[in-house]
Structures are given as C-alpha cells and as structure tokens.
Amino acid sequence: MTDLTQVLAPRAGQRAAARGPRPGTVLAIVLTGQLMAVLDATIVNVAVPSMHAGLHASGAGLQLIVAGYTIAYAVLLITGARLGDILGYRRMFLAGVSLFTLSSLGCGLAPTAGVLVGLRFIQGAGAAAMIPQVLSLIQRTYAAPGPRARAMSLYATVLSGGAVLGQVVGGLLISADIAGSTWRPIFLVNVPVGAAVLACGRLLPAGRFDGTRSRTLDLPGLLTLAPAVLAFVLPLVLGQPLGWPAWGWALLAASVAGLGALAVVERRVAARGGQPILPRALLGLPGVATGIAGLFAVMVVFGGWLFGFALQMQDGLGESALRAGLTFAPSAVAFALVSLNWQRLPARYHPVLIVCGFVANGAGLLGLGLLMRSGATGGGWAYVVAAVAGAGMASAFGPLMTRVLSRVPVAIAADASGLVVTVNQLGIVTGIATFGTLYLNLAGRLPAHASAAFTLASAHAYLATSAALAGLAVLGIGLAVAHVRSSRLPA
C-alpha cells in the first residue's frame, strides 16, 4: 500500500503541475492589475480642483501630485522588467501590487500635499514593478499565436479603455462626495481591488527567466537609462505649467546625450559578456524597431487627443468632468470592439489594417476638430466621429503590438515587455506635453469660468491641435508601411 501511494502521489503532482493555472485566470488577474495602474494615471486629473481646495496645495504641488506617479512609473519600468526575470514574475507582480495598494491607502488618507506627493511617487514605483510582468506573463502563458493575439487584444482594450474609464470613475466619485470625502475615494477605491488581486495571486505561475544562464542586473545600463528617461519626462510633465524654463530645455538636451551614452555603455556591457537591458538581439529583430516607433506614434496621438479634448470639453465648453469623460465613451467602446475582433480577419489583411487604422484615426480626430470649430460640442456627430477615431486607433495599435511581440523569443520577453511598456508610457507623456502645450498656447490662459470669447478661441485652438494630431497620424502611416516591409512576417 505504501509503495502504491509513493508511486501515485508523484504522478498526481506531476499532472497538477502540468495542468498549471488556467490561462484565462492568469489573464484576468494581471489585467486587473493593469487596469488599476492605467486608471490611476488619469483619474487624478479630474480631482485637481478639489485637491487644491482641500489640501491648500500650491500650483507646483498640484503638478507633482499629478506628475509624480508618471515620472516614477516611466523611469523604473525597464528596471522592473529585469527584476521580474531575476526574482520571478509572480513575485514581482505581487510585490508591485502590494506597494501600489498600500500607497493608494496612504494617498487616500494623506493629511498634506507634501505627503501626497511622496506617496504618488511610491505608487508609480509600485506600478513599475507590477506592469512589466503583465506582458511577460501573457507571453509565457499564451505561446500559440492565435490565443496570444486574443490576449493582447484584451490588453490593448484595458490600456485604452482604462484611460477613459479613469475620467468617468473620477467624475462619479468626486460628484458623489461620499461622506464629505471629496477626492479621497479616487485612491481608496484601489484598496479593495488590490486586496482581491493579492488574494488571487497564488493562482499565477511563478515564472522566471529560463535561459541557459541566470539573469543579472545591468547596473551600468540602468544607471545611464534612468537619468536619461527622467531628464526626458520631467520637463515634459512640468514644462508647460512652469512656462518652459531654461532648465527644462537643458534636461531635454541631456536626455538625448544620455541615450547616446546608453548605446556606448550597452555595447561595452555586451562585449564583457554581460546582459544589457536593451539587448541588440531585440532591436535587431525584423520589424521590431519600426514597430516600436509606430507604437510610439499611436500613443503620442492618443495622449495628445485625450488631454486636448478633455481641456476643450471642460475649460473651453464649460462641461463637467463627468460629461467630458462620458463623451469619450463611444471611442472607448469602438476601441474595445475592434481590439477584440481584429484577429478574426485573415492574417494577410493585418498589415493593411494597421495602415487603415492610422488613416481612420487621423480622419476621426480632424473631423472632431472641424465639428467643434465654432465653439459647439458637435452634437451626435461628435460621438460618431469619436468612435471612428477610437476604432482607427485600435486597428493600428492591436495588430502592431501583436506583430512586434510575436517575434520576440521567450528568453528576452521581459526585456521586450519593459521596452514596449516604457515606449507606450513615454508616448502618452510626449503627446500630453506637446499637443497640450500647442492647445494652451493657442487658446490662451484658462479662465476660471468658460466665456464666449474663450470658447471660440479654444475651439480654434482645438481645431489646430486636431490638425496637428492628424498630421502625426500620417507619419504613423509611413512607419506602418516601413514596419510591414522590414518585418518579413508571413502575409
């Protein structure tokens, strides 16, 4: 009897291990974490007036409350990806969720603006530890191209829809003013969600780098990359509110020099037999460099539109934050529908879909500017055109992301995840800074209350911004064509 037990028990354990966690369960858990992080990047924007009143925060303090999360998030993303390789993806994901949840609790209870600023940086660090593991776990859980494409479609839906949902949820929570708590629930809502993700975390696969040698931190690369990213992000998120001071331009120049220095450092790391955080094997894959450039263009357009349209709705037209968020809803629905269904098309049409996506996105954004050029909301047609823009964005983003990541070997999946997520985040920041500055410079100083004169001026500013966004979408068409030609993926 004992002998039989000894034989059957290991076999049962092997069968359980072979079964592993259900892919759908893994996807639900990691995308819930992803949604929390995306929500927190946008939900704070609608709470700025109530934070100003409740905490008596200065203008600089408010800017850092909004931007501190983005700064820490963008700077530490690639580091978080490499640590996932070393410590395990589940461990890093849950550590990030824990830090994010605890800091969200602290943000919701923060007594002063200074404390809130510090906790927002910690929130960003938690997101940077958590988010790179999402793509790593998706890539390793969904090995087959078809299921991976469907999983990536859901990922894209969460990425875009979460940004819009953040404004809607933020508007609802602040309007509800639960127990007189004004802005605090926008952070406290993360606590039960984070606790649920942590409770389900044991269902995730442990997962870590499984190459021929153990992974190590590329300290020279990290110490060069982090300051370069910081020098790029900091003036972009703070430059416009501060009037683009000289130090901002100096930091942008330093970031370019830092990227040049990174190339030199990474070559030396590779020559010594080290493991660069940006391996040449990744960027040298057919179509990866042009694909990442295309993703950057998509996210720049997305960030610029999200920010400019919100300003026009709330400050130009005097609409509430909730109404502004709801106006984005058709775009989010269209994005989700396309993201979930584009892979139903035969593979030979996917390259064409990317190009058509940029065309539809640019046309939709330009159409919104034309509809609102006289200072009106655009009526029902604005919802239709916004849906066209959202569908176009999904048509470009989903296939492009899938094509880029489908060529990445599992051995460097974490490096690819860190790079792609960092590029996406930097694209959003660049779009907000660039096109937000264009809109604000053309519209003039934002008034305390919408006036007829400012409404007309802001409408013209929004039309010019929309035209500029459409122009960038045209550049995206060129990048999409270059990607298709260089990728040599099967048609």
N, C-alpha and C positions, 0 to 999 in steps of 0.2 A: 504493500500500500504506500509506504513511504517512497519507494522507488518510482511508482507511478506518479505521485504528486510532484516529485522532483523533476520528472520529465515534462509533465503537462504545464506546470507553473511557468517555466521559462518560455514555452511556446505561446501561452496566453499573453504573457508580457510582450513578446515579440509582435504578436498580432495587434495588440493595442498600440504599440509604438508605430507599427507600420500604418495603422489607420490614421494616427495623429489627429490634430484638431481639424474640424470641418473648415474648408476654405471660406465658406460663407460667414462662419462665426468670426474667423480671423479678420475678414474684410469689415464686418460690422463694427468690431471693436476699434480697429485702427482708424477707420473713417470717422467714428465718433470723436476720437481724439483730434483728428484733423479738423473737424468742424468746430470744436472749441477754440482752437488756435486761430482759425480764419475769422470766426465771429469776433474774437477779441481785438482783431486788427481794425475793425470798422465800427463796432458797437459804441466805442468811446466817443467817436466824433459827434454823435447826437447829444451827448451828455455834457459837452463843454460849458454851455451857459449855466446849467445847474451846478456844476462843479465850481465854477467861478463864484457863484453866489454863496454856495455852502461852505467852501474852504477859503474864500477870500484869496484865491491864488492869483499870482501875477501873470502877465502875459507869457513871460518866459517859462513860468511854472506849468501853465496850461499846455504850452508847446511840448514840454518834456513829458508831461503825463501822456499825451497822445503819441509822441515820437519815441519815447524811451523803449517801449515794447519792440517797435520795429527795428531800432538800432541794435539792441542786444540780439534779437532774433536773426537779423541778416548777418551780423558779424560772426556768430557762433555756429551757424548751420553746418558748415563743412566739418568743423571740429566734432560736432555731434554725430555726423555720419561715420567718421573714422572710429569714434569711441564705440559705436554700435558694432563695428567689425571686431573690436578688441574685447569688449565686455559682454557682447550678446545683444541682439536686437530687442528681445523681450525685456531684458533688464534695463536697457537704456530708455526704451519707450515708457516703462512703468516709472522709472526714476523721473523722467521728464513730466509725466502726468502728475506725479506726487508733488513735485516742485511747483508746477503750474497751478494745481488745485489749492495748495497751501498759500501761495502768494495771492491767488484770487480772493481767498478768505481774508487775508490781510488787507488787500486793496479795498474790499467792501467795508472793512472796519477802520480804515485809516483815519487818524484824527487830524492830520495836517497834510498840506500839499506836498511838503518835503518827503514825508513818509510814503505817500502815494507814488511819487516819482521813483523812489528807490525800489519799491515793490513792483512797479511796472517793468523796470529793468530785469528783476528776478523772474517775472512772468515770461519775458522774452527769452531768457536763458532756459527756462523750462520747456518752452515751445521748441527751441533749437535742439534740445536733447530728444524730444519726442518726435518731431515731424520727419526728420530724415529716415527714421525707422519704418515709417508708414510705407514709403515706396520700396524700401528694402524687403519688408515682409510680403508686400504684394508680389514683387518679382519672384521671390523664392516660393511663395505659396501657389502662384499660378504660373507654372512652367510652360504650358501649351499656349501657342499664340492666340487662339480664339478666346479661351477663358481670361487670359491676361488682358486682351483688348477690352473685354466687357468690364473687368475690374478697373482698368484705367479710365473707362468712361464714367464709372461711378465716382472715381477720384476727381475727375475734372468737374463733374457736376457739383460735388461738395465744395471744391475750390472756388468756383464762381458763384454758385447759389448761396454759399455761406457768407460771402461778402455782402450780397444784397440783403440776406436774412438778418445780418447784424444790424443794419439800419432799421429794419422793420421791428425787430425784437427790442432794440434800444428805444425806439419811439414808443412802443407799447408799455414797456416797463417804467419809463420816465413819466409817461402820461398817467399811468395808474397811481404813481406816488404811494406805493404800499407802505402803510403805517408811517407816512411822512418821511420815508427814507430817500426820496428823490432819486439820485443817481446810483446809490449803493447796490441795488439789485442787479445792475448790469455786470457786476463782478461776482456777486454772491450766487448767481444762477449757475456758475461754473462748478460750485462745490458739490452739489448732489450728482451732477453729470460726471465729474471727475471721480467721485467715490464709486459710482457704478462701473466706470471703466476699470478702476483698480480692482474691484471685486471680481470682474471677469478676466482679469489679466492672466490668471493661471491657465486659461484656455489657449493662450498664444504659444506658438512654438518658440523654443529657446533661441535657436538660430544664431549663428555667428559665422565669421569668415571660415571657409572650409578649403582654402588653397593649400599649396604644398608647404608653406611656411607661415609662421604666426605673424600677425599684423602688429605694427608698432606705430606710434605717433610720429608724424613728420614734424618735429618741433621747429626746425628752421623754416619750413614751408608755412606752418601755422603762424609763427611769429612775424612772417612777412605778409601773409594774406590778410590776417585780422586787421592790422592797422590800415592796409590799403582799402579794405571794404569800409572800415569806419570812416576813413577820410573821404570816401565817396558818398556814403549815406548821410553823414552828419550835416554837411551843407545843404544837401537836397531837402532834408526834412525841416531844417531850421532857417535856411537861407531866405526864403521869401518873407516869412513873418518878421525877420530881422532886417529886411531891406538889402539883402545880398551884400554883407560886409566883405572887406578885402580878405579876411581870414578864410571865408568860405571858398573863394576862388583859389586861394593858395592851397587849401586842402584838396580841392578837385584836381589841381595840377599834381599834387603829391600822390594822389591815388593812382594816376596814370604812371608816374615814376615807380610807384610801389608794385604795380602789375608787371612792369618791365623787370624790376628786381626779382620778382617771384619767378619769372621764366628762367633767370640765371640760377637762382637758388635751387629750383626743382631739377635742372639739368645736373647740378653738382650732386644733389641727393641721389639721383638715379645712377650717376657714374660711380658713386661709392657703394652701390648695392642696396641703397635704402628704398623706401616705399613712398614716393611723392604723393601728396594729397590730390594732385591733379595729374594722374599718370598719362604719359603720351599715348599709351595704348588706347585710352578712352577718346581723346580728341582726334586721334588718328583713324578712328573707325569711319568707314564711308558714310557720309551724310550726317555725322553727329555734329560737327562744328556748325554747318549751315542750319541744321535742325534746331540747335540751341539758339542760334541767332534769330531764327523765326519765332521760337517761343518767347524770346525776349521782346520782340516786336509786338506779339499778341498781348503780352502783359503790360507793356507800356501803354498801348491803346486802351486796354481795359482800365488801368489805373487812372489815366487821364480823363476818360469818359466818366467813370464812377465819381470822381472828385468834382469835375466841372459841372456835370449835370446836377449833382447834389447842391452845389453852390447856386446854380441858376434857379432851381426849384425853391430853395429856402430863402436865399437872400435876394435874388432877382425878382421872384414872383411872390415872395412872402408866404409860401406854403409851409405847413408844419413838417417836422422831421418824419412823422409817421406817413404823411401823404407823399413826401418825397421818396420814402422807402417803398411804398406800395406802387409808385409809378415805375419802379424798376421791375416789378413782378412779371410782366409779360416777357421781358428779356430773360429773366431767370428761368421761367417755365420753358421758353423756346430753347435755351441753352441746355436744360436738362433733357428735353425730348430728343434733341439732336445727339447729345452725348451718349444717350442710352441706346440709340438706334443706328448710328452711322456705320457700325461694323456689319450691319446686315447687307450693306452693299458689297458686291464682288470686289475683291482686293484690287483689281485693275483700275477701279474708279477712285480709290483713295487719294492718289496724288492729285487728281483733278479736283477732288473735294476740298483739299487744302487751299488750292488756288481760288476756287469759287468762294470759299469761306472768307478769305481776305476781301474779295470783291464785295460780297454781301455785307460784311461788317462795315467797310468804309462807306458804302452807299447808304446803309441804315443810319450811321452817325451823321453823315452830311444831311440826310433827309430830316433828322431831328432838328438840326440847326436851322434849316430852311423853314420848317413848320413853326418854330418858336421865334423867328427873326423879328416879328412885330411886337414882341412882349407878351404873347399869349402862351397857353400851355400846349397848344397843338391839338386839343380835343382828342377824339377817339383815334384819329390817325396816328397820334404820337405813340399810342400803345402798339399799333400795328408795326410801325417803323422800328420801334424799340425791339419788338420781337424779331424782326428781320436782322437787326444788329446782333442780338444775342445768338440767333441761330448761326449767323456767319462766324461769330467768334468760336462757337463750339465746333463748327465744321473745320476750322483751321487748327484749333488747339488740340482736340482729342486725337485725330489721326497723326498729327505732328509729334505729340508726346509719345504715342504708342510706337511710331516708327523709330524714334530716337532710342527709346529704352529697349526695343526688341532686338537691337543689335549689340547690346551690352552683355558681355559674359557675366555669369553669376559671380565670378571671382572679384569683379570690380563693381558689383551692383551698388554697394554702399557709397563708393566714390561718385558714381553716376547720380545716385539719389541726392547726395549733398549738393552736387554742382547744379543739377536741374532745379531743385527747390530754391537754391540761392539765386539763380538767374531769374526765376519767376518772381521772387520777392523783390529783387533789385529792379526788375522791370516795372512792378507796380509803384515802387517808390519813385523811380525816374518819371513815370507817367504823371503821378500826382504833382511832383515838383515842377516839371517842365510845362505841362499844359495848365496846371493850376496857376502858375506864375503868368502865363500868357493871358488867361482869362482875367485874373485880378488886375494886371497892368492895363488891359483894355477897358475893363469895367470901371476902374477907379476904386476908391475907398468904399468898403462895405458899410452901408448905413445901419443905424440901429433899427429902423423900420423901412420896409420897402416903399419907395416913392415912384411916381410915374416916370420921372426923369431917369432915375437909376434903372427902373425896369427896362426902359428902351435901350439905355446904354449897355446894360448887361446882356440883353438879347443880341445886340450886335457883337458883343464880345464872345458870346457863346457860339454864334454862327462862325466867327473866325476860328475859334478853338475847334469846332466840329470839322471845319475845312482842313485844318492842320492835322487832326486825327485821321481824316480820310486820306490825306497825303502820306501819312506813315503807313496806313494800310496798303497803299500802292507799293511802297517799299517792301512790305511784307510779301506781296505777290512775287517780287523779284527774288526774295530769299527762299520762298517756297519752290520756285522753279529751279533755283540753284541746288536746293536740297534734293529734289527729285532726280536731277541729273547726276549728282555726286553720290547718291546713296546706293545706287545699283541694287535696290531691293526688288524682289520679284513683282512684276506688274500684275 
